[in-house]
Amino acid sequence: MASNYQIVEIDAAEATSRLLELSEILVDAVTSGASVSFMMPFTVTEAIAYWQTILPAVAQGDKILLVALVEGRAVGTVQLSLTTPPNQSHRADIAKLLVHRQARGQGIARSLMQRLEQVALSQGRTLLTLDTMTDSIAEQLYLSLGYVLVGKIPNYAYFPDGSLGDTSFLYKQLVAKSPSPAY
């Protein structure tokens, strides 16, 4: 795949038109062993059903969906959940950072996360939280982006093959960049 990509926010209508692409990304993640809520065997039909459950939250503005596009085709995605109690309106949860295996190694996951942080700030969210499998490539990425490890819970979630794995919980405090003073 080409290394030229763009990160865009998509609405529910565009997500609907990209259901197959998004589903292929999710199936690829699960079949490559990512612990992202699903077990093997996992089909495109099941992936489409999952994405269809996300669409109402995207339509209502409760969830923001970013995608990475290469030559107009979605190859990666991440979600920002804005649904929090009134006393936690300063934070958001990150979910399902996924990049298709054919597009990995180009910085797409890092770019998705960096753009997600900008979007979070634009929504007034200054604290981001997430969980990921311990000692995973994803955990290494989050730590390199400044996320702080809070702790680990052993045997928290299953991998798609049925084996148990530990889960790490992380957070990051975002600081809005001040405009440079004009001299």
Secondary structure, DSSP 8 states (H G I E B T S, - for coil): --S--EEEEE-HHHHHHTHHHHHHHHHHHHHTT--SS--SS--HHHHHHHHHHHHHHHHHTSEEEEEEEETTEEEEEEEEE----GGGTTEEEEEEEEE-GGGTTSSHHHHHHHHHHHHHHHTT--EEEEEEETTSHHHHHHHHTT-EEEEEEEEEEE-TTS-EEEEEEEEEE----------
